[in-house]
Amino acid sequence: MRRRAIVVALGITAALLTGCASPTPTPAVSAAASPARPLTDLETLSDPRAYEGASTAVLPHAAIDPVDESPTQTLPATVLSHDLQGASEVTVSDTSRVVAMDLSGSLAATVWGLGFGGTLVGRDVSTTFPGVEDLPVVTTGGHTVSSEAVIALRPTLVITDGSIGPRDVVEQLRDVGIPVVFVANESSFAGAQQLARDVAAVFGAQASGEALAERIGAEVERVRADIAAVAPAAEGDRLRMVFLYLRGTAGVYYLFGEESGADEIIRALGGVDVAGELGWDGMRPLTDEAMVAANPDLILVMTGGLDSVGGVDGLLTAKPAIAITAAGAHRRFVDMEDGQILSFGPRSAEVLEALARAVYAPAAS
């Protein structure tokens, strides 16, 4: 429940801002055109804590490969919707025109990963993977849902998780006869697997959901093993990391703590989750005292967030307390596209591997 509260709070924050995630879709780059060598084959840092300079995590290819090109469906399907007033049953009989929307774009990515990409008729601003470029955007002002834009698309089904809204407006789509299903969406690798199962159940395609869940789990475990082979083994040598959410134009600076999704990423990267070590949870406004207490070796940020504060130089000028940390002194920042870095879904393993390259083999990132 705490993870959900964090996501909703971020949605409220994002609705007050512009450019929270770039609406421009990521260009398609085929895996063949841009082959990625395994992390264990790269020249990795002998002492990650001594490295100086920022690096950017980039997916080798942004496309999502469906687990099944022609998934089998059994409709109608009756599923539980996690509504504001409590769980309720929703019967889905038509999935020909679907809008799947959430803060991170994970829902549409999961629909695509299941093999139902052709049913999508609209997208949220964070859904930017190849194949959705021409779909109308149904969110405005950051992550605020335009009910008129959704209704105009004549969807036969809306899938969401409550992270964007206003939530009551989304629920009101039912008043015009549109089935709306709210699914649970935990910001974790296990959550990505469960999301695959839950979204598949909405489509009446449980077999595809289990196949995608198994693929996500196997791929994440493979990347974890590769990271373990290159990350420092001794606790004292591991990188101390924090995640900062930055929106300089609005004066928004947050530290992400336990159960935010950032903790999951940091631990998977073989780092020390400083927020967890200090007992921080959720998201909290960044203070000088908190930054000095954390004293991270490396800071994870969203690319758009870092740009909004004028890059590394601008951030260190605006927040001198960061400059006196080990990360600030070494300018050790790792950024990744806003719609990717905390998106747990079919590309979980690829996101984790891209971050690991930027952390441990920055010359190859």
ZAVEXRO-710355 format. One record per residue (C-alpha): residue number from 0; chain; x, y, z. Coordinates in Angstrom, 1 decimal. Example, Ala and Ser with C-alpha at 12.3 -4.5 7.8 and 13.67 -1.06 7.14 Angstrom:
# ZAVEXRO-710355
+-----+-------+--------+--------+--------+
:  nr : kette :     xx :     yy :     zz :
+-----+-------+--------+--------+--------+
:   0 :     A :   12.3 :   -4.5 :    7.8 :
:   1 :     A :   13.7 :   -1.1 :    7.1 :
+-----+-------+--------+--------+--------+
# end
This chain:
# ZAVEXRO-710355
+-----+-------+--------+--------+--------+
:  nr : kette :     xx :     yy :     zz :
+-----+-------+--------+--------+--------+
:   0 :     A :    0.0 :    0.0 :    0.0 :
:   1 :     A :    2.9 :    2.4 :    0.7 :
:   2 :     A :    4.2 :    1.9 :   -2.8 :
:   3 :     A :    0.8 :    2.9 :   -4.2 :
:   4 :     A :    0.7 :    6.0 :   -2.0 :
:   5 :     A :    4.2 :    7.0 :   -3.3 :
:   6 :     A :    3.0 :    6.6 :   -6.9 :
:   7 :     A :   -0.2 :    8.5 :   -6.4 :
:   8 :     A :    1.8 :   11.3 :   -4.7 :
:   9 :     A :    4.1 :   11.5 :   -7.6 :
:  10 :     A :    1.2 :   11.7 :   -9.9 :
:  11 :     A :   -0.1 :   14.7 :   -8.0 :
:  12 :     A :    3.3 :   16.3 :   -8.2 :
:  13 :     A :    3.7 :   15.6 :  -11.9 :
:  14 :     A :    0.3 :   17.1 :  -12.6 :
:  15 :     A :    1.6 :   20.4 :  -11.4 :
:  16 :     A :    4.6 :   20.3 :  -13.7 :
:  17 :     A :    5.3 :   20.2 :  -17.4 :
:  18 :     A :    7.6 :   17.8 :  -19.1 :
:  19 :     A :    7.6 :   15.2 :  -16.4 :
:  20 :     A :    8.3 :   12.6 :  -19.1 :
:  21 :     A :    9.1 :   13.4 :  -22.7 :
:  22 :     A :    6.1 :   12.9 :  -24.9 :
:  23 :     A :    8.4 :   12.2 :  -27.8 :
:  24 :     A :    8.6 :    8.5 :  -28.5 :
:  25 :     A :   12.0 :    6.9 :  -28.3 :
:  26 :     A :   13.3 :    6.1 :  -31.8 :
:  27 :     A :   13.2 :    2.5 :  -32.7 :
:  28 :     A :   16.6 :    0.9 :  -32.8 :
:  29 :     A :   16.8 :   -2.8 :  -33.6 :
:  30 :     A :   18.9 :   -5.1 :  -31.5 :
:  31 :     A :   20.7 :   -6.3 :  -34.5 :
:  32 :     A :   21.7 :   -2.7 :  -35.5 :
:  33 :     A :   22.9 :   -2.0 :  -32.0 :
:  34 :     A :   24.2 :   -5.3 :  -30.4 :
:  35 :     A :   24.8 :   -5.2 :  -26.7 :
:  36 :     A :   27.7 :   -7.2 :  -25.3 :
:  37 :     A :   27.0 :   -8.9 :  -22.0 :
:  38 :     A :   27.9 :   -6.9 :  -18.9 :
:  39 :     A :   30.4 :   -9.5 :  -17.9 :
:  40 :     A :   32.3 :   -9.1 :  -21.3 :
:  41 :     A :   32.8 :   -5.4 :  -20.8 :
:  42 :     A :   35.7 :   -3.6 :  -19.2 :
:  43 :     A :   34.3 :   -2.8 :  -15.8 :
:  44 :     A :   35.6 :   -0.4 :  -13.1 :
:  45 :     A :   38.1 :   -2.0 :  -10.7 :
:  46 :     A :   37.1 :    0.5 :   -8.1 :
:  47 :     A :   33.6 :    1.9 :   -8.7 :
:  48 :     A :   33.8 :    4.3 :   -5.7 :
:  49 :     A :   36.8 :    6.1 :   -7.2 :
:  50 :     A :   35.4 :    6.8 :  -10.6 :
:  51 :     A :   34.7 :   10.4 :  -11.5 :
:  52 :     A :   32.1 :   11.7 :  -13.9 :
:  53 :     A :   28.5 :   11.3 :  -14.8 :
:  54 :     A :   27.0 :    8.6 :  -17.1 :
:  55 :     A :   23.7 :    7.9 :  -18.8 :
:  56 :     A :   21.9 :    4.6 :  -18.9 :
:  57 :     A :   20.6 :    3.8 :  -22.4 :
:  58 :     A :   18.5 :    0.8 :  -23.5 :
:  59 :     A :   20.3 :   -1.0 :  -26.4 :
:  60 :     A :   16.9 :   -1.2 :  -28.1 :
:  61 :     A :   13.6 :    0.2 :  -27.0 :
:  62 :     A :   11.2 :   -2.2 :  -28.6 :
:  63 :     A :    9.2 :   -4.6 :  -26.6 :
:  64 :     A :    9.0 :   -8.2 :  -27.9 :
:  65 :     A :    5.6 :   -9.8 :  -27.3 :
:  66 :     A :    5.7 :  -13.1 :  -25.6 :
:  67 :     A :    3.0 :  -14.4 :  -28.0 :
:  68 :     A :    2.2 :  -12.9 :  -31.4 :
:  69 :     A :   -1.3 :  -14.5 :  -31.3 :
:  70 :     A :   -2.4 :  -15.0 :  -27.7 :
:  71 :     A :   -5.4 :  -17.1 :  -27.0 :
:  72 :     A :   -8.3 :  -15.4 :  -25.2 :
:  73 :     A :  -11.3 :  -16.6 :  -23.4 :
:  74 :     A :  -14.0 :  -13.9 :  -23.0 :
:  75 :     A :  -16.0 :  -12.7 :  -21.2 :
:  76 :     A :  -13.6 :  -12.5 :  -18.3 :
:  77 :     A :  -14.6 :  -11.4 :  -14.8 :
:  78 :     A :  -11.9 :   -9.8 :  -12.7 :
:  79 :     A :  -11.5 :   -7.8 :   -9.5 :
:  80 :     A :  -11.1 :   -4.0 :   -9.9 :
:  81 :     A :   -9.4 :   -2.2 :   -7.1 :
:  82 :     A :  -11.7 :    0.8 :   -7.0 :
:  83 :     A :  -11.5 :    3.8 :   -4.6 :
:  84 :     A :  -14.3 :    2.4 :   -2.5 :
:  85 :     A :  -12.9 :   -1.2 :   -2.5 :
:  86 :     A :  -12.7 :   -4.2 :   -4.7 :
:  87 :     A :  -15.5 :   -4.8 :   -7.2 :
:  88 :     A :  -16.1 :   -7.3 :  -10.0 :
:  89 :     A :  -15.9 :   -6.1 :  -13.6 :
:  90 :     A :  -16.8 :   -8.3 :  -16.6 :
:  91 :     A :  -14.8 :   -7.7 :  -19.7 :
:  92 :     A :  -16.3 :   -8.9 :  -23.0 :
:  93 :     A :  -14.6 :   -6.8 :  -25.6 :
:  94 :     A :  -10.9 :   -5.9 :  -25.8 :
:  95 :     A :  -10.8 :   -4.6 :  -29.3 :
:  96 :     A :  -10.2 :   -1.0 :  -28.3 :
:  97 :     A :   -8.1 :   -0.5 :  -25.2 :
:  98 :     A :   -6.6 :    2.4 :  -23.3 :
:  99 :     A :   -4.0 :    1.3 :  -20.7 :
: 100 :     A :   -2.6 :    4.2 :  -18.7 :
: 101 :     A :   -0.5 :    4.8 :  -15.6 :
: 102 :     A :    2.3 :    7.1 :  -14.3 :
: 103 :     A :    5.2 :    5.0 :  -15.7 :
: 104 :     A :    3.8 :    3.5 :  -18.9 :
: 105 :     A :    4.1 :    0.0 :  -17.4 :
: 106 :     A :    0.5 :   -0.9 :  -18.2 :
: 107 :     A :    0.7 :   -0.3 :  -21.9 :
: 108 :     A :    4.1 :   -1.9 :  -22.0 :
: 109 :     A :    2.6 :   -5.0 :  -20.4 :
: 110 :     A :   -0.3 :   -5.1 :  -22.8 :
: 111 :     A :    2.2 :   -5.0 :  -25.7 :
: 112 :     A :    4.4 :   -7.6 :  -24.0 :
: 113 :     A :    1.4 :  -10.0 :  -23.8 :
: 114 :     A :    0.8 :   -9.7 :  -27.5 :
: 115 :     A :   -2.2 :   -7.3 :  -27.4 :
: 116 :     A :   -0.4 :   -4.2 :  -28.7 :
: 117 :     A :   -2.8 :   -4.0 :  -31.6 :
: 118 :     A :   -5.7 :   -3.3 :  -29.3 :
: 119 :     A :   -4.3 :   -0.1 :  -27.9 :
: 120 :     A :   -6.0 :    3.0 :  -29.2 :
: 121 :     A :   -4.6 :    5.7 :  -26.9 :
: 122 :     A :   -1.6 :    6.2 :  -24.6 :
: 123 :     A :   -0.4 :    8.1 :  -21.6 :
: 124 :     A :    2.5 :   10.5 :  -21.9 :
: 125 :     A :    5.0 :    8.0 :  -20.4 :
: 126 :     A :    4.2 :    5.3 :  -23.0 :
: 127 :     A :    7.0 :    6.0 :  -25.6 :
: 128 :     A :    8.2 :    2.6 :  -26.8 :
: 129 :     A :    8.3 :    1.9 :  -30.6 :
: 130 :     A :    4.9 :    1.0 :  -32.1 :
: 131 :     A :    2.8 :    3.5 :  -30.1 :
: 132 :     A :    4.1 :    6.7 :  -31.7 :
: 133 :     A :    0.9 :    7.5 :  -33.6 :
: 134 :     A :   -1.5 :    6.8 :  -30.7 :
: 135 :     A :   -3.3 :    9.8 :  -29.3 :
: 136 :     A :   -2.2 :   11.0 :  -25.9 :
: 137 :     A :   -5.0 :   11.0 :  -23.3 :
: 138 :     A :   -3.1 :   12.7 :  -20.5 :
: 139 :     A :   -2.6 :   16.4 :  -20.2 :
: 140 :     A :   -0.7 :   18.8 :  -17.8 :
: 141 :     A :    1.8 :   16.1 :  -16.9 :
: 142 :     A :   -0.3 :   13.1 :  -15.9 :
: 143 :     A :   -3.9 :   14.4 :  -15.7 :
: 144 :     A :   -6.4 :   12.2 :  -17.5 :
: 145 :     A :   -8.6 :   13.9 :  -20.1 :
: 146 :     A :  -11.9 :   12.0 :  -19.9 :
: 147 :     A :  -13.1 :   13.7 :  -23.1 :
: 148 :     A :  -10.0 :   12.5 :  -24.9 :
: 149 :     A :  -10.6 :    8.9 :  -23.6 :
: 150 :     A :  -14.2 :    8.9 :  -24.5 :
: 151 :     A :  -13.5 :   10.3 :  -28.0 :
: 152 :     A :  -11.5 :    7.1 :  -28.7 :
: 153 :     A :  -14.5 :    4.9 :  -28.1 :
: 154 :     A :  -12.6 :    2.4 :  -26.0 :
: 155 :     A :  -14.2 :   -0.9 :  -25.1 :
: 156 :     A :  -11.9 :   -1.2 :  -22.1 :
: 157 :     A :   -9.8 :    1.1 :  -19.8 :
: 158 :     A :   -7.1 :   -0.4 :  -17.6 :
: 159 :     A :   -5.3 :    1.8 :  -15.1 :
: 160 :     A :   -3.8 :    1.5 :  -11.6 :
: 161 :     A :   -4.9 :    4.8 :   -9.9 :
: 162 :     A :   -1.5 :    6.5 :  -10.3 :
: 163 :     A :   -2.9 :    9.1 :  -12.6 :
: 164 :     A :   -6.3 :   10.8 :  -12.4 :
: 165 :     A :   -8.2 :   12.4 :  -10.9 :
: 166 :     A :   -9.2 :    8.9 :   -9.9 :
: 167 :     A :  -12.9 :    9.7 :   -9.5 :
: 168 :     A :  -12.9 :   11.1 :  -13.1 :
: 169 :     A :  -11.5 :    7.8 :  -14.4 :
: 170 :     A :  -14.1 :    5.8 :  -12.5 :
: 171 :     A :  -16.8 :    8.1 :  -14.0 :
: 172 :     A :  -15.9 :    6.7 :  -17.4 :
: 173 :     A :  -18.2 :    3.8 :  -16.4 :
: 174 :     A :  -21.1 :    6.3 :  -16.5 :
: 175 :     A :  -20.8 :    6.3 :  -20.3 :
: 176 :     A :  -20.6 :    2.5 :  -20.5 :
: 177 :     A :  -16.8 :    2.0 :  -20.6 :
: 178 :     A :  -15.6 :   -1.0 :  -18.5 :
: 179 :     A :  -12.8 :    0.3 :  -16.3 :
: 180 :     A :  -10.5 :   -2.0 :  -14.4 :
: 181 :     A :   -8.0 :   -0.8 :  -11.7 :
: 182 :     A :   -5.2 :   -3.3 :  -11.3 :
: 183 :     A :   -2.6 :   -3.4 :   -8.5 :
: 184 :     A :    0.8 :   -2.2 :   -9.7 :
: 185 :     A :    3.7 :   -2.6 :   -7.2 :
: 186 :     A :    7.0 :   -0.9 :   -8.2 :
: 187 :     A :    9.2 :   -4.0 :   -8.0 :
: 188 :     A :   10.4 :   -6.9 :  -10.2 :
: 189 :     A :    8.0 :   -9.3 :   -8.5 :
: 190 :     A :    5.3 :   -6.6 :   -9.1 :
: 191 :     A :    6.1 :   -6.6 :  -12.8 :
: 192 :     A :    5.5 :  -10.3 :  -12.9 :
: 193 :     A :    2.2 :  -10.1 :  -11.1 :
: 194 :     A :    1.1 :   -7.2 :  -13.3 :
: 195 :     A :    1.7 :   -9.5 :  -16.3 :
: 196 :     A :   -0.6 :  -12.0 :  -14.8 :
: 197 :     A :   -3.3 :   -9.5 :  -13.7 :
: 198 :     A :   -3.4 :   -7.7 :  -17.1 :
: 199 :     A :   -3.5 :  -11.0 :  -18.9 :
: 200 :     A :   -6.5 :  -12.0 :  -16.7 :
: 201 :     A :   -8.4 :   -8.9 :  -17.9 :
: 202 :     A :   -7.8 :  -10.0 :  -21.5 :
: 203 :     A :   -8.8 :  -13.6 :  -20.7 :
: 204 :     A :   -5.3 :  -14.8 :  -21.6 :
: 205 :     A :   -3.9 :  -16.3 :  -18.5 :
: 206 :     A :   -1.5 :  -18.5 :  -20.3 :
: 207 :     A :    0.2 :  -15.5 :  -22.0 :
: 208 :     A :    0.3 :  -13.8 :  -18.6 :
: 209 :     A :    2.2 :  -16.7 :  -17.0 :
: 210 :     A :    4.6 :  -16.9 :  -19.9 :
: 211 :     A :    5.4 :  -13.2 :  -19.7 :
: 212 :     A :    5.8 :  -13.3 :  -15.9 :
: 213 :     A :    8.2 :  -16.2 :  -16.2 :
: 214 :     A :   10.2 :  -14.4 :  -18.9 :
: 215 :     A :   10.5 :  -11.3 :  -16.8 :
: 216 :     A :   11.6 :  -13.3 :  -13.8 :
: 217 :     A :   14.2 :  -15.3 :  -15.7 :
: 218 :     A :   15.6 :  -12.2 :  -17.5 :
: 219 :     A :   15.9 :  -10.3 :  -14.2 :
: 220 :     A :   17.7 :  -13.2 :  -12.5 :
: 221 :     A :   20.2 :  -13.4 :  -15.4 :
: 222 :     A :   21.0 :   -9.7 :  -15.1 :
: 223 :     A :   21.3 :  -10.0 :  -11.3 :
: 224 :     A :   23.8 :  -12.7 :  -11.7 :
: 225 :     A :   25.8 :  -10.7 :  -14.2 :
: 226 :     A :   25.8 :   -7.7 :  -11.8 :
: 227 :     A :   26.9 :   -9.9 :   -8.9 :
: 228 :     A :   29.9 :  -11.0 :  -11.1 :
: 229 :     A :   31.2 :   -7.4 :  -11.5 :
: 230 :     A :   30.0 :   -5.5 :   -8.4 :
: 231 :     A :   32.2 :   -5.3 :   -5.3 :
: 232 :     A :   31.6 :   -8.3 :   -3.1 :
: 233 :     A :   32.7 :   -6.7 :    0.2 :
: 234 :     A :   30.0 :   -4.6 :    1.9 :
: 235 :     A :   32.5 :   -1.8 :    2.5 :
: 236 :     A :   33.4 :   -1.6 :   -1.1 :
: 237 :     A :   29.8 :   -1.4 :   -2.5 :
: 238 :     A :   28.5 :    1.9 :   -3.8 :
: 239 :     A :   26.2 :    3.8 :   -1.5 :
: 240 :     A :   23.3 :    5.0 :   -3.6 :
: 241 :     A :   20.3 :    7.3 :   -3.4 :
: 242 :     A :   17.6 :    8.3 :   -5.9 :
: 243 :     A :   16.7 :   11.9 :   -6.3 :
: 244 :     A :   13.5 :   13.1 :   -8.0 :
: 245 :     A :   14.2 :   16.6 :   -9.5 :
: 246 :     A :   12.0 :   19.2 :  -11.1 :
: 247 :     A :   14.0 :   22.4 :  -10.9 :
: 248 :     A :   11.5 :   24.6 :  -12.7 :
: 249 :     A :    9.0 :   23.9 :   -9.9 :
: 250 :     A :   11.5 :   23.8 :   -7.1 :
: 251 :     A :   10.7 :   20.1 :   -6.4 :
: 252 :     A :   13.5 :   18.0 :   -4.9 :
: 253 :     A :   12.7 :   14.6 :   -3.3 :
: 254 :     A :   14.6 :   11.7 :   -1.9 :
: 255 :     A :   13.1 :    8.3 :   -2.6 :
: 256 :     A :   13.2 :    5.9 :    0.3 :
: 257 :     A :   12.1 :    2.3 :    1.0 :
: 258 :     A :    9.1 :    0.9 :   -1.0 :
: 259 :     A :    9.5 :    3.6 :   -3.7 :
: 260 :     A :   10.9 :    1.3 :   -6.4 :
: 261 :     A :   14.2 :    3.0 :   -6.2 :
: 262 :     A :   15.2 :    0.7 :   -3.3 :
: 263 :     A :   14.5 :   -2.3 :   -5.5 :
: 264 :     A :   16.7 :   -1.0 :   -8.3 :
: 265 :     A :   19.6 :    0.0 :   -5.9 :
: 266 :     A :   19.8 :   -3.4 :   -4.3 :
: 267 :     A :   19.6 :   -5.2 :   -7.7 :
: 268 :     A :   22.5 :   -3.0 :   -8.8 :
: 269 :     A :   24.6 :   -4.4 :   -6.0 :
: 270 :     A :   24.6 :   -1.1 :   -4.2 :
: 271 :     A :   23.8 :   -0.1 :   -0.6 :
: 272 :     A :   20.4 :    1.5 :   -0.3 :
: 273 :     A :   21.3 :    4.4 :    1.9 :
: 274 :     A :   17.6 :    5.4 :    2.4 :
: 275 :     A :   16.9 :    2.0 :    3.8 :
: 276 :     A :   20.0 :    2.1 :    5.9 :
: 277 :     A :   18.8 :    5.3 :    7.5 :
: 278 :     A :   15.2 :    4.1 :    7.9 :
: 279 :     A :   13.7 :    6.5 :    5.4 :
: 280 :     A :   10.6 :    5.3 :    3.6 :
: 281 :     A :    8.3 :    6.7 :    0.9 :
: 282 :     A :    9.4 :   10.0 :   -0.6 :
: 283 :     A :   10.5 :   13.0 :    1.4 :
: 284 :     A :   11.6 :   16.6 :    0.5 :
: 285 :     A :   15.3 :   16.8 :    0.1 :
: 286 :     A :   17.0 :   18.7 :    2.9 :
: 287 :     A :   20.7 :   19.6 :    3.4 :
: 288 :     A :   20.8 :   17.6 :    6.6 :
: 289 :     A :   19.4 :   14.5 :    4.9 :
: 290 :     A :   21.8 :   14.8 :    2.0 :
: 291 :     A :   24.8 :   15.2 :    4.3 :
: 292 :     A :   23.6 :   12.2 :    6.5 :
: 293 :     A :   23.2 :   10.1 :    3.4 :
: 294 :     A :   26.6 :   11.0 :    1.9 :
: 295 :     A :   26.1 :    8.7 :   -1.2 :
: 296 :     A :   28.8 :    7.6 :   -3.6 :
: 297 :     A :   26.4 :    7.7 :   -6.5 :
: 298 :     A :   23.1 :    9.4 :   -7.2 :
: 299 :     A :   20.4 :    8.1 :   -9.6 :
: 300 :     A :   18.2 :   10.6 :  -11.4 :
: 301 :     A :   15.8 :   10.9 :  -14.2 :
: 302 :     A :   17.3 :   12.5 :  -17.3 :
: 303 :     A :   14.6 :   15.1 :  -17.6 :
: 304 :     A :   14.9 :   15.9 :  -14.0 :
: 305 :     A :   18.6 :   16.5 :  -14.2 :
: 306 :     A :   18.1 :   18.7 :  -17.3 :
: 307 :     A :   15.5 :   20.7 :  -15.4 :
: 308 :     A :   18.1 :   21.8 :  -12.8 :
: 309 :     A :   20.7 :   22.7 :  -15.4 :
: 310 :     A :   22.6 :   19.4 :  -15.4 :
: 311 :     A :   25.2 :   18.4 :  -12.8 :
: 312 :     A :   26.6 :   21.9 :  -12.6 :
: 313 :     A :   23.2 :   23.4 :  -12.0 :
: 314 :     A :   22.3 :   20.9 :   -9.3 :
: 315 :     A :   25.5 :   21.3 :   -7.4 :
: 316 :     A :   25.0 :   25.1 :   -7.5 :
: 317 :     A :   21.4 :   24.9 :   -6.4 :
: 318 :     A :   22.1 :   22.3 :   -3.7 :
: 319 :     A :   25.6 :   22.9 :   -2.2 :
: 320 :     A :   25.0 :   20.1 :    0.3 :
: 321 :     A :   25.1 :   17.6 :   -2.6 :
: 322 :     A :   28.4 :   19.0 :   -3.7 :
: 323 :     A :   30.1 :   18.0 :   -0.4 :
: 324 :     A :   29.0 :   14.4 :   -0.6 :
: 325 :     A :   31.2 :   11.8 :   -2.2 :
: 326 :     A :   28.9 :   11.7 :   -5.2 :
: 327 :     A :   29.0 :   15.4 :   -5.6 :
: 328 :     A :   32.8 :   15.6 :   -5.2 :
: 329 :     A :   33.2 :   12.9 :   -7.9 :
: 330 :     A :   30.2 :   14.2 :  -10.0 :
: 331 :     A :   29.0 :   10.6 :   -9.9 :
: 332 :     A :   25.5 :   10.8 :  -11.3 :
: 333 :     A :   23.7 :    8.2 :  -13.4 :
: 334 :     A :   20.7 :    9.4 :  -15.3 :
: 335 :     A :   18.1 :    7.5 :  -17.4 :
: 336 :     A :   15.1 :    8.5 :  -19.4 :
: 337 :     A :   12.2 :    9.5 :  -17.2 :
: 338 :     A :    9.8 :    6.9 :  -18.5 :
: 339 :     A :   12.2 :    4.1 :  -18.1 :
: 340 :     A :   14.3 :    4.3 :  -14.9 :
: 341 :     A :   11.5 :    3.3 :  -12.5 :
: 342 :     A :    9.3 :    1.4 :  -15.0 :
: 343 :     A :    8.8 :   -2.1 :  -13.9 :
: 344 :     A :    7.4 :   -4.2 :  -16.7 :
: 345 :     A :    8.4 :   -6.3 :  -19.7 :
: 346 :     A :   11.7 :   -4.3 :  -20.0 :
: 347 :     A :   12.6 :   -4.7 :  -16.3 :
: 348 :     A :   15.8 :   -6.7 :  -17.1 :
: 349 :     A :   16.8 :   -4.3 :  -19.9 :
: 350 :     A :   16.4 :   -1.3 :  -17.7 :
: 351 :     A :   18.4 :   -2.9 :  -14.9 :
: 352 :     A :   21.2 :   -4.0 :  -17.3 :
: 353 :     A :   21.4 :   -0.5 :  -18.8 :
: 354 :     A :   21.8 :    1.0 :  -15.4 :
: 355 :     A :   24.4 :   -1.5 :  -14.4 :
: 356 :     A :   26.4 :   -0.6 :  -17.5 :
: 357 :     A :   26.3 :    3.1 :  -16.6 :
: 358 :     A :   27.4 :    2.3 :  -13.0 :
: 359 :     A :   30.1 :   -0.4 :  -13.6 :
: 360 :     A :   31.2 :    0.1 :  -17.2 :
: 361 :     A :   30.4 :    3.8 :  -17.9 :
: 362 :     A :   32.7 :    3.9 :  -21.0 :
: 363 :     A :   30.4 :    1.3 :  -22.6 :
: 364 :     A :   27.1 :    2.9 :  -21.6 :
+-----+-------+--------+--------+--------+
# end
